[in-house]
Amino acid sequence: MQKSSGSNNQDVKQKNRMLVLKLITVNKGVSRVDIAKMTGLSKMTVGNIVTELIEQGIVTEKNLSDNPFPQNNGNYGRKPIMLTLSPDSPCICGMLIKRELCQIVIGDLSGTILEQINYEFSSLENGDALIDMLMQGFQTLTARIERPILAISIASLGPLNSSDGIILNPPYFYGIENFPITSIIHKITGLPTFLVNDANAGALAEKLYGIGKDIPNFTYLHIMNGIGSGLVLKDSLYEGDTGQSGEIGHTSINFAGPQCACGNKGCLDLYANVDNMRQKVFELSPFYPASPLASVSHPTWYDIVDCANRKDALAIIVIEEFCSYVSYALINTLNLLNIATLIVGYDSSLNGFIIEDIIKNKLSRTLLSANYDDITVIHSKFNGNAPLIGSIAFIADKIFSLNLSLFK
């Protein structure tokens, strides 16, 4: 039976306080009047909360009266005082672990990255080497700022047990298994430390700071070294019982397919990957000698996607096959949950949405809901950086929902 608990005036006050702070941070400039309209709180209540936040050094005022240009069709009336995060407000340390790259950032509650350091690697001796790399980055960045750090959030490739802070057994991750990363980092730093699946972090970044702000249900699809997904259901990130939700790359699209390192057969990751795309380029290059890819000895994801966005025929064929595999897995997920919005995150150096267009076309022909709902496929606001931003968003969301204190 689900337990319920009552609320007292102090609970309500704290919830209102975090609601106001959330609106100030995610809108990056909002007035007291705007907040009152958005929340339904009285102007006096909003004013009292804002005064407290200013006194505590979390929020500051920005006066727009020095703007020489008229607003509202020439109305020179009183300009609103906008509220933003204080430059002295507490920060968050975010970390992103990929197979060949670790990124460490310091950011604020608005998702703005203030400091960043990247470490590329081709192998790791063991989990201790991973910790040494992350701690070197943490110490380097924290030495550059004087603001307090609230917590550390680690977005990582999976599978994970997020609730216990353990990296379980990611395929092809240098033999690192059952690694209690959060307890180790907490012991070193003394800071609250959390672990989240990288695609789930990407979904939360979109929900808190990006395209998904006003979308109650959506799937975030992240294409990196593997393929992951994050689910936002009824305006909240869905992580499952232990944080392993969203492992779409390890769902089978061929029950008679090859064995995956995860133990499953015919996993999506075995078909939709850069190595297979590269092999397809080599096989078809003799038939498309004019393609820019035909002269590239080792085409990358960037090369193939950018050529496809330039309408190169060879690249489009390769991307088409890649998107077919991805769509097979997506159809199962979206039909099961009846979700009509998909946000896709990946790196690309050109503006262009051929991947989104192809996926939408395939889903629109196959999804059960396609005849009733308009399927929306959108490129991520953060390109391929949503999981990194999401490592910050994960802590911010805990603070806004009162699951982590803003004050030490």
C-alpha positions as CSV (number, residue, x, y, z in Angstrom):
1,M,0.0,0.0,0.0
2,Q,1.3,3.5,-0.9
3,K,2.1,5.6,2.1
4,S,0.9,9.2,2.2
5,S,1.9,12.0,4.4
6,G,0.4,15.3,5.3
7,S,1.7,18.8,4.8
8,N,2.2,21.6,7.2
9,N,2.7,25.3,6.6
10,Q,6.4,24.9,6.6
11,D,6.2,22.2,3.9
12,V,4.0,24.5,1.7
13,K,6.4,27.4,2.2
14,Q,9.4,25.4,1.1
15,K,7.6,24.0,-1.9
16,N,6.6,27.6,-2.9
17,R,10.1,28.8,-2.3
18,M,11.6,26.1,-4.6
19,L,8.9,26.7,-7.2
20,V,9.8,30.4,-7.4
21,L,13.5,29.6,-7.5
22,K,13.0,27.1,-10.3
23,L,11.1,29.6,-12.4
24,I,13.9,32.2,-11.9
25,T,16.6,29.7,-13.0
26,V,15.0,28.0,-15.9
27,N,13.6,31.3,-17.4
28,K,16.9,33.1,-16.9
29,G,15.3,36.5,-16.3
30,V,11.7,36.8,-15.0
31,S,9.9,39.5,-13.0
32,R,8.0,39.1,-9.7
33,V,4.8,39.9,-11.6
34,D,5.5,37.1,-14.1
35,I,6.1,34.6,-11.3
36,A,2.9,35.5,-9.6
37,K,1.0,35.0,-12.9
38,M,2.7,31.7,-13.6
39,T,2.3,30.2,-10.1
40,G,-1.0,31.7,-8.9
41,L,0.8,32.9,-5.7
42,S,0.0,36.3,-4.4
43,K,2.3,39.2,-5.2
44,M,3.1,39.5,-1.5
45,T,4.0,35.8,-1.2
46,V,6.3,36.0,-4.2
47,G,7.8,39.3,-2.9
48,N,8.6,37.7,0.4
49,I,10.2,34.6,-1.1
50,V,12.3,36.7,-3.5
51,T,13.5,38.9,-0.7
52,E,14.7,35.8,1.2
53,L,16.5,34.4,-1.8
54,I,18.2,37.8,-2.5
55,E,19.3,38.0,1.2
56,Q,20.7,34.5,1.0
57,G,22.8,35.4,-2.1
58,I,21.0,33.0,-4.4
59,V,19.0,35.5,-6.5
60,T,19.9,39.0,-7.7
61,E,18.0,41.8,-9.4
62,K,18.7,43.1,-12.9
63,N,17.3,46.5,-13.7
64,L,16.4,47.0,-17.3
65,S,15.7,50.7,-17.0
66,D,18.9,51.5,-18.8
67,N,17.5,50.1,-22.0
68,P,17.3,53.1,-24.3
69,F,14.8,51.5,-26.6
70,P,11.1,51.7,-26.0
71,Q,9.0,48.6,-25.4
72,N,5.4,47.8,-25.9
73,N,4.9,49.9,-29.0
74,G,6.6,53.1,-27.7
75,N,5.4,52.9,-24.2
76,Y,8.1,54.3,-22.0
77,G,6.5,53.1,-18.8
78,R,8.3,51.6,-15.8
79,K,10.6,48.8,-16.8
80,P,10.3,45.6,-14.8
81,I,13.1,44.5,-12.5
82,M,14.2,41.1,-13.7
83,L,15.3,38.3,-11.4
84,T,18.3,36.0,-12.2
85,L,20.6,33.7,-10.3
86,S,23.3,35.5,-8.3
87,P,26.8,35.2,-9.6
88,D,27.7,34.1,-6.1
89,S,25.0,31.3,-5.9
90,P,26.0,27.7,-5.2
91,C,27.2,25.5,-8.0
92,I,27.0,21.9,-9.1
93,C,29.7,19.6,-10.4
94,G,28.6,17.5,-13.3
95,M,30.6,14.6,-14.8
96,L,30.0,12.6,-18.0
97,I,31.6,9.2,-18.5
98,K,31.8,7.9,-22.1
99,R,33.9,5.0,-23.4
100,E,36.7,7.2,-24.6
101,L,36.0,10.5,-23.0
102,C,35.3,12.0,-19.5
103,Q,34.0,15.5,-19.2
104,I,33.9,17.4,-15.9
105,V,32.0,20.7,-15.5
106,I,31.0,23.2,-12.9
107,G,27.6,24.8,-13.6
108,D,24.9,26.7,-11.8
109,L,21.3,25.9,-11.1
110,S,20.3,27.4,-14.5
111,G,22.3,24.7,-16.4
112,T,24.9,27.2,-17.4
113,I,28.4,25.7,-17.6
114,L,31.0,27.9,-16.0
115,E,34.1,25.7,-16.2
116,Q,34.8,22.6,-18.1
117,I,37.7,20.1,-18.6
118,N,37.8,17.1,-20.9
119,Y,40.0,13.9,-20.8
120,E,40.3,11.6,-23.7
121,F,41.6,8.1,-23.3
122,S,41.8,4.8,-25.2
123,S,42.1,2.5,-22.2
124,L,41.6,2.4,-18.5
125,E,43.7,0.1,-16.3
126,N,40.9,-0.2,-13.7
127,G,38.2,1.7,-11.8
128,D,40.8,3.5,-9.7
129,A,42.2,5.1,-12.9
130,L,38.8,6.4,-13.7
131,I,38.4,7.9,-10.2
132,D,41.9,9.5,-10.5
133,M,40.9,11.1,-13.8
134,L,37.6,12.4,-12.4
135,M,39.1,13.7,-9.2
136,Q,41.9,15.5,-11.1
137,G,39.3,17.3,-13.1
138,F,37.2,18.1,-10.0
139,Q,40.2,19.6,-8.2
140,T,41.3,21.6,-11.2
141,L,37.9,23.1,-11.7
142,T,37.1,23.8,-8.1
143,A,40.4,25.6,-7.7
144,R,39.2,28.1,-10.4
145,I,36.0,29.2,-8.6
146,E,35.2,30.5,-5.2
147,R,31.6,29.5,-5.1
148,P,30.4,26.6,-2.9
149,I,29.7,23.2,-4.6
150,L,26.4,21.7,-3.6
151,A,26.8,18.1,-4.9
152,I,28.3,16.0,-7.7
153,S,26.3,14.2,-10.3
154,I,27.8,11.5,-12.6
155,A,26.1,10.8,-15.9
156,S,27.5,7.5,-17.3
157,L,27.1,4.9,-19.9
158,G,25.2,1.9,-18.6
159,P,23.9,-0.4,-17.4
160,L,23.9,1.1,-13.9
161,N,22.3,0.7,-10.6
162,S,21.7,4.4,-10.0
163,S,19.9,4.0,-6.7
164,D,23.0,2.3,-5.2
165,G,25.5,4.4,-7.3
166,I,27.1,1.4,-9.0
167,I,28.4,1.1,-12.6
168,L,27.3,-2.5,-13.3
169,N,28.8,-4.0,-16.5
170,P,28.9,-1.6,-19.5
171,P,30.0,-3.5,-22.6
172,Y,33.5,-2.8,-23.9
173,F,34.3,-0.5,-20.9
174,Y,37.8,-1.9,-20.1
175,G,36.5,-4.6,-17.7
176,I,35.1,-2.1,-15.2
177,E,32.2,-3.9,-13.5
178,N,30.1,-3.5,-10.3
179,F,32.0,-0.4,-9.4
180,P,30.6,1.7,-6.5
181,I,31.6,5.0,-8.0
182,T,29.4,7.3,-5.9
183,S,30.5,6.0,-2.5
184,I,34.1,6.4,-3.5
185,I,33.8,10.0,-4.8
186,H,31.6,10.9,-1.8
187,K,34.3,9.6,0.5
188,I,37.0,11.7,-1.2
189,T,35.0,14.9,-1.6
190,G,32.5,14.8,1.3
191,L,29.8,16.0,-1.1
192,P,26.5,14.3,-1.9
193,T,27.2,12.2,-5.0
194,F,24.7,10.7,-7.5
195,L,24.8,8.5,-10.5
196,V,22.4,8.7,-13.5
197,N,22.2,7.0,-16.9
198,D,23.6,9.3,-19.5
199,A,20.4,9.2,-21.7
200,N,18.2,9.8,-18.6
201,A,20.4,12.8,-17.9
202,G,19.8,14.0,-21.4
203,A,16.1,13.7,-21.0
204,L,16.1,15.7,-17.8
205,A,18.2,18.4,-19.5
206,E,15.5,18.8,-22.1
207,K,12.8,18.7,-19.6
208,L,14.3,21.3,-17.3
209,Y,16.1,23.6,-19.7
210,G,15.3,22.6,-23.2
211,I,12.6,21.8,-25.7
212,G,10.7,19.5,-23.4
213,K,9.8,22.2,-20.8
214,D,6.1,22.2,-21.8
215,I,5.9,18.6,-23.1
216,P,4.5,16.3,-20.4
217,N,5.5,13.0,-22.1
218,F,8.4,12.4,-24.5
219,T,11.2,10.1,-25.3
220,Y,14.8,11.4,-25.5
221,L,17.0,9.4,-27.9
222,H,20.7,9.8,-27.6
223,I,23.1,8.7,-30.3
224,M,26.7,8.5,-29.0
225,N,29.0,5.5,-29.0
226,G,25.9,3.5,-28.3
227,I,22.2,4.4,-28.4
228,G,20.3,5.2,-25.3
229,S,16.9,6.7,-24.4
230,G,15.4,8.5,-21.5
231,L,11.7,8.7,-20.7
232,V,9.8,11.7,-19.3
233,L,6.3,10.6,-18.2
234,K,3.8,13.1,-16.7
235,D,6.4,15.8,-16.5
236,S,8.9,13.6,-14.5
237,L,11.9,11.5,-15.4
238,Y,11.2,7.8,-15.3
239,E,14.2,5.8,-14.1
240,G,12.6,2.5,-13.2
241,D,13.4,0.7,-9.9
242,T,17.1,0.9,-10.0
243,G,17.8,3.5,-12.7
244,Q,18.3,1.1,-15.6
245,S,15.4,2.4,-17.7
246,G,16.1,3.6,-21.3
247,E,18.6,0.9,-22.4
248,I,17.1,0.9,-25.8
249,G,20.4,0.0,-27.3
250,H,20.1,-3.4,-25.6
251,T,16.6,-4.2,-26.8
252,S,16.5,-6.9,-29.4
253,I,15.5,-6.1,-33.0
254,N,16.4,-9.6,-34.2
255,F,15.8,-12.6,-31.9
256,A,18.0,-14.8,-34.1
257,G,20.7,-12.2,-34.3
258,P,24.3,-12.3,-33.0
259,Q,25.1,-12.5,-29.3
260,C,25.6,-9.1,-27.6
261,A,28.1,-8.5,-24.8
262,C,25.1,-7.8,-22.6
263,G,23.9,-11.4,-23.0
264,N,21.0,-10.6,-25.2
265,K,20.7,-11.5,-28.9
266,G,20.2,-9.1,-31.8
267,C,20.6,-5.9,-29.8
268,L,20.1,-2.6,-31.6
269,D,23.6,-1.5,-30.7
270,L,25.0,-4.4,-32.8
271,Y,23.3,-3.0,-35.9
272,A,23.1,0.8,-35.5
273,N,26.7,1.8,-34.9
274,V,29.4,3.8,-36.6
275,D,31.5,0.7,-37.5
276,N,28.6,-0.7,-39.5
277,M,28.0,2.6,-41.1
278,R,31.6,2.8,-42.1
279,Q,31.5,-0.7,-43.6
280,K,28.5,0.3,-45.6
281,V,30.4,3.3,-47.0
282,F,33.3,1.0,-48.1
283,E,30.9,-1.5,-49.7
284,L,29.0,1.2,-51.7
285,S,31.8,3.6,-52.5
286,P,32.7,2.1,-55.9
287,F,29.2,2.8,-57.0
288,Y,29.3,6.5,-55.8
289,P,32.8,7.7,-56.8
290,A,31.7,11.3,-56.7
291,S,30.7,11.1,-53.0
292,P,33.0,13.0,-50.6
293,L,32.9,9.8,-48.4
294,A,34.5,7.7,-51.2
295,S,37.8,9.5,-50.6
296,V,37.8,9.3,-46.8
297,S,39.7,6.4,-45.4
298,H,38.1,6.4,-42.0
299,P,34.7,8.2,-42.2
300,T,33.4,9.4,-38.8
301,W,29.9,10.0,-37.6
302,Y,30.4,13.7,-38.3
303,D,31.5,12.9,-41.9
304,I,28.5,10.7,-42.7
305,V,25.8,12.9,-41.1
306,D,27.2,16.1,-42.6
307,C,27.4,14.6,-46.0
308,A,23.8,13.3,-45.7
309,N,22.6,16.8,-44.7
310,R,24.3,18.0,-47.9
311,K,22.2,15.5,-49.8
312,D,25.0,13.2,-50.7
313,A,23.4,10.0,-52.1
314,L,25.9,7.6,-50.5
315,A,25.6,9.2,-47.1
316,I,21.8,9.2,-47.3
317,I,21.7,5.4,-48.0
318,V,23.9,4.8,-45.0
319,I,21.9,7.0,-42.7
320,E,18.6,5.5,-44.0
321,E,19.8,2.0,-43.0
322,F,20.9,3.3,-39.6
323,C,17.6,5.0,-39.0
324,S,15.7,1.8,-40.0
325,Y,17.4,-0.1,-37.3
326,V,16.7,2.7,-34.7
327,S,13.1,2.9,-35.8
328,Y,12.5,-0.9,-35.2
329,A,13.4,-0.4,-31.5
330,L,11.6,2.9,-31.2
331,I,8.3,1.5,-32.5
332,N,8.2,-1.0,-29.6
333,T,8.9,1.7,-27.1
334,L,6.5,4.3,-28.4
335,N,3.7,1.8,-29.1
336,L,4.0,0.5,-25.5
337,L,3.9,3.9,-23.9
338,N,1.8,5.8,-26.5
339,I,4.2,8.7,-26.7
340,A,4.0,11.1,-29.7
341,T,7.1,13.2,-29.1
342,L,10.7,12.1,-29.7
343,I,13.7,14.4,-29.1
344,V,16.9,13.3,-30.7
345,G,20.4,14.3,-29.5
346,Y,23.6,13.8,-31.4
347,D,26.7,15.7,-32.5
348,S,26.7,17.3,-35.9
349,S,28.8,20.3,-37.3
350,L,26.1,21.3,-39.8
351,N,22.5,22.5,-39.5
352,G,20.3,19.9,-40.9
353,F,17.7,17.4,-39.7
354,I,17.9,14.4,-42.1
355,I,18.0,11.9,-39.2
356,E,14.9,13.4,-37.6
357,D,13.1,13.5,-41.0
358,I,13.9,9.9,-41.8
359,I,12.9,8.6,-38.4
360,K,9.7,10.6,-38.4
361,N,8.8,9.2,-41.8
362,K,9.4,5.6,-40.7
363,L,7.5,6.0,-37.4
364,S,4.6,7.7,-39.1
365,R,4.1,4.7,-41.3
366,T,4.2,2.1,-38.5
367,L,3.2,3.5,-35.1
368,L,-0.3,2.5,-33.9
369,S,-0.9,6.1,-32.9
370,A,0.2,7.5,-36.2
371,N,-3.4,7.7,-37.5
372,Y,-4.5,9.6,-34.5
373,D,-1.6,11.8,-33.3
374,D,0.9,13.9,-35.2
375,I,4.3,12.2,-34.5
376,T,6.8,14.9,-33.6
377,V,10.6,14.3,-34.0
378,I,12.8,17.2,-32.9
379,H,16.5,17.7,-32.7
380,S,17.8,18.4,-29.2
381,K,18.4,22.0,-28.2
382,F,21.8,20.8,-26.9
383,N,22.9,18.8,-29.9
384,G,25.0,16.0,-28.4
385,N,25.6,17.8,-25.1
386,A,22.3,17.0,-23.3
387,P,23.7,14.3,-21.1
388,L,26.5,16.7,-19.9
389,I,23.9,19.4,-19.2
390,G,21.8,16.8,-17.6
391,S,24.4,15.9,-15.0
392,I,23.8,19.5,-13.7
393,A,20.0,19.2,-14.2
394,F,19.9,16.1,-12.1
395,I,21.0,17.9,-9.0
396,A,19.0,21.0,-9.8
397,D,15.9,18.9,-10.1
398,K,16.6,17.3,-6.7
399,I,16.9,20.7,-5.1
400,F,13.7,22.0,-6.8
401,S,11.8,18.9,-5.6
402,L,13.2,19.3,-2.0
403,N,15.1,16.0,-2.3
404,L,18.4,17.8,-1.7
405,S,19.0,20.9,0.4
406,L,20.2,24.1,-1.2
407,F,22.2,24.8,1.9
408,K,24.9,22.7,3.5
